[in-house]
Amino acid sequence: MGDTTVRTLEGREAPAPPVDSPIEPAPARPADSRTVWERMRAPRHPRIWFEILLIAVSYWTYSLIRNAVPEQKTEALRNADWIWRAEQSLGIAVEKSVNHAVDSVTWLIVGMNYYYATLHFIVTIGVLVWLYRWHPGRYAATRLVLFSTTGIALLGYYLYPLAPPRLMTSENFIDTVLVHHTWGSMASGDLKNMSNQYAAMPSMHIGWSLWCGLTIYALAKAPWAKILGFLYPAATLVVIVATANHFWLDAVGGMVCLAFGYTLAYVWYGGVPHRLPRHVAAVPHAP
């Protein structure tokens, strides 16, 4: 210990002046104390330009890869025959009856053709815009569900080429787009060379419509909106069968892909999308 007294000029001792205490560290500046992993997982406020670019590039990539899958006609038709026999053994092979019954009502089947061709994109984009505007905190997680669902579907197209019922040579399904001269399928008529005709499993019409329906049902407040959220995927299921674009089991494949998408979002964000905060929490910044 050092001396606690000092000697004055006159020779007398006097108490030493108090020694200043060590300088206290300045209070820590507010900052984001989360780990890198937590910051990566945290929802962020979406940016409109980035989202438009991301959706455009993702859809272009999806179409490119989907159409790059070899059109293995022989295998695709063989798989369609197997699916049809499997459904017959399960007692659910009623697609042909539905196809012929609805085709006999011209206004109904024409409406379904246009439904199949348009709402798949219109409703999906509409739900994304709604999420972006009114549920920004849940947008990224819900978008991840949609994107990962679509991504895993590409694997199905590659591993299991499948002809839709309307292209089966062994059965008398009706290609309603060709019969009624309506624009309703990228795999019929003049547009058939622009899309892989043998990529029916899984059905992304079901994957996307069920994503839309669940999102609307979970987040909408108005009862009528919740009802529409429930009816939309149900109506889509009827449409894909009536137009002979898919089997029932293709719809099951779409549901499995969607389940994968929700699982991935749950693991990444630590919860199902609709239970995340509606708005993105503000992150404190240093002054």
N, C-alpha and C positions, 0 to 999 in steps of 0.2 A: 504494500500500500504506500502511496506517496505521502509527504508531509501534509498535515492539515493546517499548518501555521506558516506565516511568512515573517521575515524580519523587516521592520520599518527602517527609515533613514536614521532615526534616533537610536536604533539598537534594540528597540522593544519588539516583542513578538506580538503579532496580531493574527486573528483567524484568517485563513486563506479565503479568498473570494470563492463563492460556490462555482463548481465546474458545471458548465452547461451539460444538460443531458444529451445523449446522442440524438441526432435529428431523426424525428419520426418519419418513416416512409410516407409519401403522399398516398392518399387513398387511391385504391385501384380504379382506373377509369372504367366506366361501363363498357362491356364488350360481350361478344357472343361467346359464352363459356362452354358451349357444346363441343363435343368431340367432332373430328372430321367426319366420322361415320354418321353421327347424328345430324350434322349439317347437310350431308348428302341426302339423307332420307327425309328431311323436313320439307313439307310442301312450300313451294314458292309461288309468288304471284305471277300468273302467266303473262307473257308478253305477246301481244297480238301478232306482230310481224313474225316472231319465231314460231308461233303455233300454226299460222297459215303456211309457212315454209315447211314445217315439219310434216303437216298433214299431206301437203302436195308431194313432197319427196317420198314419204312413206307409201302413199297410194301408188305412185309411179313405180317404186321398187317392188311393191307387192304384185302389181300387174306384170311387171317384167319377169319376175321369178316364176309366177304362176303360169305364165304363157311359155316360159322356157322349159317347163317340165315336159319331157317327151310324151307325145300323144300316142300312148301305147294302146291302140284301138283293140287289138285282139285280147289283151289282158283286161282292158277296161270292160269290154263286153262280157268276158268270162266272169269277172267280179260282179257285174250287174246280175247275171244269171244266178250266181251264188247268193247274193243278197235277196233276190226275189224268192228263191227256194227257202232261204232261212226264214223270211217273213211268213211264207206259207206254212212252214212247220210251227211257227209261233201263233198262227191264226190272226195275223195283223196285215196280211197282204190285200188291202182293200184299195190301193192306189188306183188301179185300173178302173174300178167301179166309180170312184170319185171323179176321175178324169173324164170318163164318158158321160156321167150324169151332169157335171157342170158344163161340159162342152155343148150339151144340148140346149143350153140357155145362152143365146149369143151375147146379149148385153152383159151378162154376168161374167162370162169367160173373157170377153174383151176387156172389161174392167180389171179383171185379175191379171191379165197380161201387162197392162200399164202399171198396175200396182207393183208387180214383180220387177218391172224395169226401172221404176222411179223412186218409190218410197224407201227402198233399201239405202239410197244415198241421202235423200232429202231429210228423212227423219233422223238419221244418224248425225248428220251435220247440224241439224237443228238442236239436238240434245247437247252436242259439244258446245255450241254457241250459248245455249242456256246455262250450262255449267260454268263456262268462262265468265259470263256476266253476273250471275247471281250466286254461284257457289265456287269462288276462286280457290278456296282452301281445299276443296275436294276434287278440283279439276284434274290435277296431275295424276292422282291415284286412279281416278276413274278412266282417264285417258290411257293409263298404263294397262288397265284391264282390257280395253278395246284393242290396243296395239299388240299385246302379247297373245291375245286370242287369235288375232289374224295371223300373227307370225307362226304360231304353232300349227295353224291350218295348212300352211305351205308344206310342212313336213308330211301331212296327210296326203296332200295332192301328189307328192313325189313318191311316197311309199305305197300308196294304194290308189292307182288310177281307176276311176269308176265312171262308166257311162250313165247318163241320166236315163230314166225310164223311156222317154220319148225317142231315144236313139237305139233302143233294144230291137234287134232284128227278129227275135224269137217271140215277141209279144206284140199285141195290137194297141199300144198306147198312141194317143193322139198328140202330135206337136201342135199345140193350140196357136202358137205364133204363126206358123206356116199356114195352117188351115184358115185362119181369120185375117191373115195379112196385116198383122199388127206389129208394132215395134215393141218387143218385149223380152228379147233374150239376145245376149251377145254371142250366143252359140247357135243361132238359127238364121236361116235366110242369108242375106248379103253380108251379115256381120260375123258369120261363123268362122271366117278365117282370121279374125282379130282376137279370138279368145280360145283357150284350150277347152275343147268340148268334153274332155274326159277328166274333169276335176270336180266331181259332184260330192265327194266325201272329204271333209265334212261340209255341211251346209253353212256358209257364212251368212246367208239370209236369216237363218235361225240364230246363229251366234250374235250377229249385230242387233237383230230385232229384240232378242231377249235381253241383251245389254241395255238397250234403250228402255225396254219395259221395266226392268228392275230398277234402273236409275230413276225413272220418273216416279214409279210407285214408292220408292224409298224417300225421295226428296220433295216431291210435290205436296202441297198442303191442301189444295182443292180436291174434294172427293171425286169430281168428274175427271180430273187429270189422273188420279190413281186408277180409276176404272179404265181409262184409255191406255195407261201403261200396262195394265193386265191384258187388255184385248189385243193390243198390237202384235205381240209375238204369236198369240193364238191364231189371229187372222192370217199372219204370215205362214204359219204351218199349213193351214188349209190351202193357201195360194200355191205354195211350192209343190204340193201334191196334186192339186187340181190341174195345174199347167204341165204336169209330168216332167218337172225339172229335178225332182228329188224323190227319194224313198223316205219312208218314216225313219229308217235307221241313219240316213244322212243327217237328219235333225238331231238325233242322239249324239252323233259325232260333233255337231256344232255345240251342243250343250257341254260335252266333255272339254272341248277347247275353252269354252267360257269359264268353266270351273278352274281350269289351269290358270287363266288370266286373273281370276279373283284370288287364287292362292298366292300367286306371285306378288300381287299388290298388297296382300295381307302381310306377307313376309317382309316386304320392302318397307312399308309404311307403318307396320305394327298394328294394323286394324283394318277393318273393311272400309272402303271409301266413304260411304254415307255416314259413318260415325266419326269421321275426322272433323275438326272445326270448320265451320262454314267459310270463315275468312282466314287469311294467312296472318299469323301473329307477327307483329312488328319486332324486328331484331334490333336491340340497342346498339348504337354506334358510339365510337369514341368522339369526344368533343373536339 
